[in-house]
Amino acid sequence: MRVFRFISRLAIAICAGALVSLATPALAANLMSACEAEIAANCAGVSKGRGRISLCLFAHGDKLSGACKTEVVKVSDSRAFKRYVPAGVRSLQGSEYEAGLRKACTSDANKLCPSVKIGNGRILACLYSRSNSMSKACSSEAKMVLDQLK
């Protein structure tokens, strides 16, 4: 079983998933243009909207060209992105919430993100990018955690 650390970052990924939609139109356009080949190769089947494409690209960061990586960093470093991450999310690691998220989402990570390297929140970014395919249990648990943090 593929177990990933820092499951609390799933909440960050879900909460901050609007990377491209929160970015300026110019940042979003630059990302989509610079990463066209990477999107086709790594993010086929990922629904557009709510930042899913940019999080998919982040999840596959080790496979991105230099130009694409630069644009992904610009979008994820935007002030709008940082504004939407609840302060409480950062303190989830080791909390009662982390165990619930780990239990509910590990099989989804194994199924939906088998080629994504563990670390730096890549698995969680991948899960969010494929949130339309996540199990009800994982999605419900993540939503419950976010509701508790509001």
C-alpha positions as CSV (number, residue, x, y, z in Angstrom):
1,M,0.0,0.0,0.0
2,R,1.4,3.4,-1.0
3,V,1.2,5.5,2.1
4,F,2.0,9.2,1.8
5,R,3.1,11.6,4.5
6,F,1.7,15.0,5.1
7,I,-1.9,14.0,4.2
8,S,-2.9,17.4,5.7
9,R,-1.7,18.9,2.5
10,L,-4.8,17.4,0.8
11,A,-6.8,20.1,2.6
12,I,-4.4,22.7,1.3
13,A,-4.7,21.4,-2.2
14,I,-8.4,21.2,-2.1
15,C,-8.8,24.6,-0.5
16,A,-6.2,26.3,-2.7
17,G,-7.2,24.4,-5.8
18,A,-8.2,27.4,-7.7
19,L,-4.7,28.1,-8.8
20,V,-5.4,29.1,-12.4
21,S,-8.8,30.5,-11.7
22,L,-7.4,32.8,-9.1
23,A,-4.4,33.8,-11.2
24,T,-4.6,36.7,-13.5
25,P,-5.7,35.9,-17.0
26,A,-2.2,36.6,-18.2
27,L,-0.6,34.1,-15.7
28,A,-3.2,31.5,-16.7
29,A,-2.6,32.0,-20.4
30,N,1.1,31.8,-20.0
31,L,0.8,28.6,-18.0
32,M,-1.4,26.9,-20.5
33,S,0.9,27.9,-23.4
34,A,4.2,27.0,-21.8
35,C,2.9,23.7,-20.5
36,E,0.9,22.5,-23.5
37,A,3.0,19.4,-24.1
38,E,3.2,18.5,-20.4
39,I,-0.6,18.9,-20.1
40,A,-1.1,16.5,-23.0
41,A,1.4,14.0,-21.6
42,N,0.6,14.0,-17.9
43,C,-2.8,15.5,-17.4
44,A,-5.0,13.8,-20.0
45,G,-8.4,13.2,-18.5
46,V,-8.0,16.0,-15.9
47,S,-11.1,18.3,-15.9
48,K,-10.4,21.9,-16.5
49,G,-11.4,24.5,-13.9
50,R,-10.7,25.1,-10.2
51,G,-7.0,24.9,-10.7
52,R,-6.9,21.2,-11.5
53,I,-4.6,21.5,-14.5
54,S,-2.0,23.5,-12.6
55,L,-2.1,21.1,-9.7
56,C,-1.7,18.2,-12.0
57,L,1.3,19.9,-13.5
58,F,2.7,20.5,-9.9
59,A,2.2,16.8,-9.1
60,H,4.3,15.9,-12.2
61,G,6.9,18.5,-11.5
62,D,9.8,16.2,-12.1
63,K,8.6,15.7,-15.7
64,L,8.2,19.4,-16.6
65,S,10.3,21.5,-18.9
66,G,12.0,24.6,-17.5
67,A,9.6,27.0,-19.1
68,C,6.6,25.1,-17.8
69,K,8.0,24.8,-14.2
70,T,8.6,28.6,-14.2
71,E,4.9,29.2,-15.0
72,V,3.6,26.7,-12.4
73,V,5.7,28.5,-9.8
74,K,4.4,31.9,-10.8
75,V,0.8,30.8,-10.5
76,S,1.3,29.0,-7.2
77,D,3.2,31.9,-5.7
78,S,0.4,34.4,-6.5
79,R,-1.0,36.4,-3.7
80,A,-4.5,35.2,-4.5
81,F,-3.5,31.6,-4.0
82,K,-1.9,32.3,-0.6
83,R,-5.0,34.3,0.5
84,Y,-7.2,31.2,0.1
85,V,-5.3,28.8,2.2
86,P,-6.8,28.7,5.7
87,A,-4.3,29.3,8.5
88,G,-5.5,26.2,10.3
89,V,-4.6,23.8,7.5
90,R,-0.9,24.2,8.1
91,S,-1.4,22.7,11.6
92,L,-3.2,19.5,10.5
93,Q,-0.1,17.3,10.5
94,G,-0.3,14.9,13.5
95,S,-3.8,16.0,14.4
96,E,-6.9,14.0,14.7
97,Y,-7.9,15.1,11.2
98,E,-4.7,13.7,9.6
99,A,-5.6,10.1,10.6
100,G,-9.1,10.4,9.1
101,L,-7.7,11.8,5.8
102,R,-5.1,9.2,5.6
103,K,-7.6,6.4,6.1
104,A,-10.1,7.8,3.6
105,C,-7.7,8.8,0.8
106,T,-4.8,6.3,0.7
107,S,-6.5,4.0,-1.8
108,D,-7.5,7.0,-4.0
109,A,-3.8,8.0,-4.1
110,N,-2.8,4.5,-5.0
111,K,-5.4,4.3,-7.8
112,L,-5.4,7.8,-9.2
113,C,-1.7,8.8,-8.8
114,P,0.4,5.7,-9.3
115,S,3.2,7.4,-11.2
116,V,3.5,10.5,-9.0
117,K,6.6,10.7,-6.8
118,I,5.9,11.1,-3.1
119,G,6.9,14.4,-1.4
120,N,6.4,18.1,-1.6
121,G,2.6,17.6,-1.7
122,R,2.7,16.1,-5.2
123,I,0.3,13.2,-4.3
124,L,-2.1,15.7,-2.8
125,A,-1.9,18.0,-5.8
126,C,-2.6,14.9,-8.0
127,L,-5.6,13.9,-5.9
128,Y,-7.1,17.4,-6.2
129,S,-6.4,17.5,-9.9
130,R,-8.5,14.3,-10.2
131,S,-11.0,15.3,-7.6
132,N,-13.9,14.5,-10.0
133,S,-12.7,10.8,-9.7
134,M,-12.0,10.7,-6.0
135,S,-14.0,8.3,-3.9
136,K,-16.9,9.7,-2.0
137,A,-15.2,8.7,1.3
138,C,-12.1,10.7,0.5
139,S,-14.0,13.7,-0.8
140,S,-16.4,13.7,2.2
141,E,-13.5,13.5,4.7
142,A,-11.6,16.3,3.1
143,K,-14.7,18.5,3.0
144,M,-15.5,17.8,6.7
145,V,-11.9,18.8,7.7
146,L,-12.2,22.0,5.7
147,D,-15.6,22.8,7.3
148,Q,-14.0,22.3,10.7
149,L,-11.2,24.8,9.8
150,K,-13.6,27.6,8.7
